[in-house]
């Protein structure tokens, strides 16, 4: 029966589904265009995925805790604009910590609203998406931001330099992923994030501080956003004030592709990294086979919906729900 | 009706396997028209899998379903309904926002031309069905405003929209009061008299003996036999279910009582409960008994910091203690095994070990990281002590049986070495065999010097495990019994608000 076949294949796919899909895409693109497997191309993809990836690491915590963060895109624009503006005013040494402080304050506000006041995270972060966008435009007076003396600053280090032959954005991404993996998988805090997202009531009944746990997930998310803003600002030493627009959905896509449940309680940092890479390589592959850039949006989301569908189909052993 | 009746529903040799599990191992089952056939078995015996096969949610690997002796394949619950097999579910599947009539005909609203809903026919048809059921609500009432019992009537009304050959009731009385149960049983009698075959799934023996004609028992996915209800008794059925007989006699062994561990003085919480005072000693099990809404669970929630009292004091080991959160309570040595195991007690998607160590995860560290070894050591210790049956600590708690899940929750708190252990509905939804294990465990814990509070809606359970019983009615303690003076009669009086004088008069 079709169901039985789906289940035996599904048993393997359920465990390795996302990697299998990844491999299939990679082989397909490699056959279509050999430049796809060129080492420069691969490093280029990882490098350009690093900003999205760093943001996705933080959102992973929020999603596992059972919440959403749709504010990361406009928050990243804010961080980028602020750090560029302050660079010329107080110098990079002070601009960077000042920008981190302001971004973390935004994260703390969201964390307070969602964690302690128990407001719906979709509403809060959707509102913050818009509010922070307005804040950025107000701050920048609606203008784009540029560093005056682009030759005379070391600020390009985070976005442009290489260390030991590795681009710095990739190093930051890898380092942050390693630290956050340990935090999520190995520490008491990480365990609490899973518990709060898996069953918030049971977590409360076990003496887990639910509000504080959610609060810190948003702090982590905003820290990652600040880091992404730093890389973005450093890469071009100037920026439009809408640079992060739309990234919140791509970030969410990467986290979902990695297999985290939007209901909370499941997902890992490593899976999110894989989700980020899949997204990056698919978009790169589509460009290389000559698909028009704008059409990527359509294909990317088609792939994400397909992935979510397969994931659910494998879990329930049917391609569609017999109950619905 | 001919004397040579053909079965309304027959399952023949049904086999259903899941990876690694033979959930149903050649189960056969026959329901005659006009018969109430009870299906019993412990949790995990295969009842729900059998019903899912019957409802078309699972397809059997082997075996055949017959409706009135016609071989039938069920493709989905809707398909099963169209073929005359209707389910009344434990968890109600109604749309609260819609009126009764639209729920009754959900997905099958009568139509006029151009796909327009034929409202007058809808209401007339629904009204006719509701009259048959003799209920006190109408087609246009909103389902969300109905009581649980009445919602169940809406589900039953749904079943009557088709020419049902067989109706399956899955734990229908779980949230009904006695009066509502009687109404339900009348409806079942009515269905019976119309020649419908009834499958009745329940854990409650008294109900089975009250309404069923035959009882079939499943154990470990296998068919264990069918008994004529009139010719059998609880013992025989229980033995079939668990393979041994069960002792639910009154508890006799009393341990040595120690110092007063917990004392509550004049505790009140708004209109939920008032002026509650009692003591619990080391080594003592105090049972709280009363109807739902009498305030028992609310007292437990207050002691565990989930609900602030409006007046009164809580003393632990003679010292006044303020408790505003579960964290305070746990710190003071009070633990709560909550009434809703799956909703409040466990993170079902987490493994057994992580659930058990959750409250103390902050203390289980080596450097900044959680120590695997320390956690596994705790888990192993309490798995052995409580005899938890699980393939290993990595098993997701959601995959365990109800009894083993409850032991994980109990182990979670025992490993914290509390002073006071509150157990709210210790055996709700747990099968008979595990029930007695949990009861034994509660007695053992008292024997080890824990002060234990047991809250239960089941009188045999309270009588069985408690040293003293506190009866509650409308938020007040009406009487405290020692186990010597309590009888079923005076306990029932106490929870119904009848004072001994009134009872005598």
Boltz contact constraints between the chains, C-beta under 6 A:
constraints:
  - contact:
      token1: [A, 186]
      token2: [B, 369]
      max_distance: 6.0
  - contact:
      token1: [A, 187]
      token2: [B, 368]
      max_distance: 6.0
  - contact:
      token1: [A, 187]
      token2: [B, 369]
      max_distance: 6.0
  - contact:
      token1: [A, 188]
      token2: [B, 361]
      max_distance: 6.0
  - contact:
      token1: [A, 188]
      token2: [B, 362]
      max_distance: 6.0
  - contact:
      token1: [A, 188]
      token2: [B, 370]
      max_distance: 6.0
  - contact:
      token1: [A, 191]
      token2: [B, 361]
      max_distance: 6.0
  - contact:
      token1: [A, 195]
      token2: [B, 347]
      max_distance: 6.0
  - contact:
      token1: [A, 195]
      token2: [B, 358]
      max_distance: 6.0
  - contact:
      token1: [A, 198]
      token2: [B, 347]
      max_distance: 6.0
  - contact:
      token1: [A, 198]
      token2: [B, 349]
      max_distance: 6.0
  - contact:
      token1: [A, 198]
      token2: [B, 350]
      max_distance: 6.0
  - contact:
      token1: [A, 199]
      token2: [B, 347]
      max_distance: 6.0
  - contact:
      token1: [A, 201]
      token2: [B, 343]
      max_distance: 6.0
  - contact:
      token1: [A, 201]
      token2: [B, 344]
      max_distance: 6.0
  - contact:
      token1: [A, 202]
      token2: [B, 344]
      max_distance: 6.0
  - contact:
      token1: [A, 202]
      token2: [B, 345]
      max_distance: 6.0
  - contact:
      token1: [A, 202]
      token2: [B, 346]
      max_distance: 6.0
  - contact:
      token1: [A, 202]
      token2: [B, 347]
      max_distance: 6.0
  - contact:
      token1: [A, 205]
      token2: [B, 338]
      max_distance: 6.0
  - contact:
      token1: [A, 205]
      token2: [B, 344]
      max_distance: 6.0
  - contact:
      token1: [A, 206]
      token2: [B, 358]
      max_distance: 6.0
  - contact:
      token1: [A, 206]
      token2: [B, 359]
      max_distance: 6.0
  - contact:
      token1: [A, 207]
      token2: [B, 326]
      max_distance: 6.0
  - contact:
      token1: [A, 207]
      token2: [B, 327]
      max_distance: 6.0
  - contact:
      token1: [A, 207]
      token2: [B, 330]
      max_distance: 6.0
  - contact:
      token1: [A, 207]
      token2: [B, 359]
      max_distance: 6.0
  - contact:
      token1: [A, 265]
      token2: [B, 349]
      max_distance: 6.0
  - contact:
      token1: [A, 322]
      token2: [B, 76]
      max_distance: 6.0
